[in-house]
Amino acid sequence: MTSAAEENGGGFHPGFSPWAIAFTVTLATFMEILDTSIANVALPHIAGGLSATQEEATWVLTSYLVSNAIVLPISGWISTRIGRKRFYMTCVALFTVSSFMCGVAPNLGALIFFRVLQGLGGGGLQPSEQAILSDTFEPKKRGMAFALYGMAVVLAPAIGPTLGGFITDHMSWRWIFFLNVPVGITSILLTSRIVSDPPWLTGEKKKKNPIDGIGLGLVALGLGSLEVVLDKGQEDDWFGSTFITTFVIVAAVAIVAFIVWEIFEEHPVVDLKLFKNRNFAVTNLLIFLLGFVLYGTTVLIPQFVQLFMGYTATEAGMTLSPGAASIILFMPVIGLLVSRVQARYLIAIGFTIEAIALYRMTNIDLQIDFRTAVFWRIWQSAGMAFLFIPITTAAYVGVPKEKNNDVSGMLNLSRNVGGSVGISFVSTFLARHAQAHQSFLVERVTPFDASYRSMVHEASSALVRHGVAAGAAMHAAQGRVWSELLRQSQALAYRDLLWVMTFAAIAIVPVVFLLRKNDPREGGLAHA
């Protein structure tokens, strides 16, 4: 006889404490997300250590994102076909082995190859964990389980820059990869012991479905090309580059062809019919926007204080880490609230807090202190805590339990693509608006401007007092004024960006109410 919990979409009894299972699968996911944010900080050190340019070294990040994006949407299909536990353990093993190989890579080519393998393994971890939690905990208890998962997803990017900065400042960059090995081995041993597949995934019918080879090829080509565009677009001047333009065309054609093919395919690799469920469609949009804001703003503050305030990588990372405290404080509370309050109300509160936090950050200037930067991040992290769990919980409402793998795969894809779009948007916006402000300011910096003459005279006089020849002092003073103009232009671009993201967060709030009402106590839809 099927239990009431199972009828509601989850809560089978695997023979071990659900919380032991939750901790086990969260361990590998935390490792994977942490590794991504650490690698971002270590990029200059990797380039120097392997005698590569900064531009060449960015393929260390791009290669991972491409392979990671390819696996995310098809992870549900693979889990159903070969078994979720087997797929999850394979992903952990591949991620662990490739991490070690990244650490011993003798050159950039080898490192990029192993990063591709690492991305393939890492891409299956988050969707598998999310589906395991959804099946292990009955719907009304999922909130607390997703709170644990949410801590890993939001905490790892927060502490990654600090840890990465410490490792790269005090040790070899290779240790950012070696760090994964003991964690991965521990995860494999625990998973093999206590994790098991639910009954509805162990039948033979789904495993005998034919392979959708065309769907697999199209999704790999489309998402892989899209990630290259998002990661390299600003660097290569977008449509000013034949390389980027070609990948845009390939991505667009492949993704459109994939959607059309999957709609009519009898055994699709990605079940797009799930988007007929309004909650599923809206939560994918919201998780995309969450990724956009989370990853887009995660690079803002550390980048600003490093470029303009002279912070080291470790110090810049420390501006993010205190935000973890607010996440730790709020996540368990939200995990409890999600079983008592409608998800859409909590999500609306989260985006409202996010808008307020971003509004406070619009006061950014070249005189901010460390304490101010820290409190900005704490405010923003509090908003993130209100978003992740309710969005994830709402995504499963009204979806058959057999589709939990597909739901988790698509949710994680939407969040990761949102993050890539957010980072790309931030980079492009800052570059273009800094140029615009620079042009505006340059028009007013002329020899006929009294303020300009005064600044040059003061700087020149100071240099002369320190023994610099008058002619050289004048040239150096003009250079200092120009440098200050560039700094002011870039700082104004940051302020513009924060205003845009503030209005974007406000605009999202009405979208939240497209979600259908849910019954928090039962984890399902509320009765009309």
C-alpha positions, 0 to 999 in steps of 0.5 A: 500500500502506498503511503499518504506521503508518497501519494503527495509526491515524496517521502518514501522510506530508504531505511536511513535518517532523511537528514543523514541523506540530506547531509550526504548529498549536500556535501558534494553539491557544496564542493562543486559550487565552492570550486567554481567560485574559488576558480574565479578568484584564482584565474590570474594565478593560474594564468601566471603558473601556466605561462598563459595570458589572462584571455587564454586562462578564461577558457578554464572557466568557459570550458567548465560552464559549457560542459556543465550547462550541457549536462543540467537539462539532461540529468533527469533523463539520464537518472531515469535511464540508469538509476539516480543513485548510480548517476549521482555517484558517477558524477561525484567520482568523475568530478573528484578524479578530474579535480585531481587531474586539474591539480596536476595539469602540466599546461593550459590545454590539459587543464581545460580538458580536465575542466570539461570533464569536471563540468560534466561531473559537476553538472549532474550533482545539483539536480540529483541532490534536489530530486533526492531531497524531494523524494526523501522528504514528504512535501510538507517537510521539504522546506527544511530539507531545501534549507540545507540545500539552499545553504550550500547553493548560496553559501558556497559563492559567498565564502568561495572568494575568501577561501580562494583568495587565501589559498592563492595568496598563501599556497599554490592555485593547484590546491583549489582542485586538490581540496575536492579530493577528500570531500569527493571520496567521503561523499562516494562512501556515504552515498553508496551506503545510505542513498537509494532510489525510490520505487517509482524510479526502479521500474524497467519501463522507462529505462527501455525507452529509445535514446533521443539522440537528436535531442541530445545533440541539439541541446548540447550544441545549443547550450554549449554555444550559448555559454560560450557567447555569454562568457566571451561576448563582452571580451570579444566585443559581441557582434563586432566579433565573427567568432561570437556572431557565429556562436550566436547563430548556432545557439539560436538555431540549435535551441529553436530546433531542439524545442520543436523536436522535443515537443513532437518527440515521443520519448524526449530527453527534456520534457518541455510539456512540464512548462504547461504547469503554471507554477513550474513555468513561473518558478523557472523564470524566478530562479533564472532572475535569482541566478541573475541577481545572485551571481551578477552582484556577487562579482560587483563588490569584490571587483569594486574594492579590488579595482578602486580600494586596493584590496587583496583577493582575501580582503575582497572575499571578506566583504562577501563572507559575512553575508553567510551569517545572515543566510545561516540565520534566515535559512532555517527560519524560512524552511519552517515558514514555507510549511506555514506561509504561501510560497509566493508571499515569501518570494515577494518579501525576498525580492522586496528585501533585495530591492531595498539592499540594492537601493542602499548600494546605489550610494557606492563611491570611492570612499566607502569603507569595509564595514559599509561593504560588509553590511550591504552584502548582509542585507542582500544575503537576507533577501536571498534566504527568502527566495531560494527555498520557496521558489524551489518548493513551489516548483514541485507543486502539482508535478507528478513525483516521477518527474522530480528528476526533470524538475530539478534539472530544469531548475538548476539549468535556469539558475545557472543560465541566469547567473551566466546572463547576469555576469555577462550583463554586469560586465557589458553594462559596466564597460559601456557606461564607463565609456559613456561617463568618460566621454562626458567628463573628458568634454569638461576637462580642458585647459580652459577649465579652472577646476582642471588647472587647479588640480594639475597645479596642486599635483604638480606643485606637490611633485616638485616639492618632492624633488621632481623636475618641473616639466616631468611634474607637469606631465605626471600631474596631468596623468594623475588627473586622467587616472582619477577621471577614469576611476570616477567614470567607472565608479559612476558606471557601478552606480548606474548598474545598481540603479538598474538592478534595483528597478529590476528587483522591484519589477519582479515582485508582481510576477511572483503573484502569477504563482498559484496558491499553495497549501503550505501544510500539505505541500500541494495546491490550495483548494479553490 
